[in-house]
């Protein structure tokens, strides 16, 4: 299994909520593969928040 660098991991943590919000707005419930992928991303995000105590109210400055 490959490892992920700290900078890549930080980027993932920062951008994952943005990706999930975009997906929520554009995925229809009839697209089961995309809907399940979004559900998996949501579970990953919850796990990352729990493990790293991420402040979810942090603003994206870019």
Buried (B, 14 or more C-beta within 10 A) or exposed (E): EEEEEEEEEEEBBBEBBEEBEEBEEEBEEEEEEBBEEBEEBBEEBEEBBEEEEBEEEEEEEE
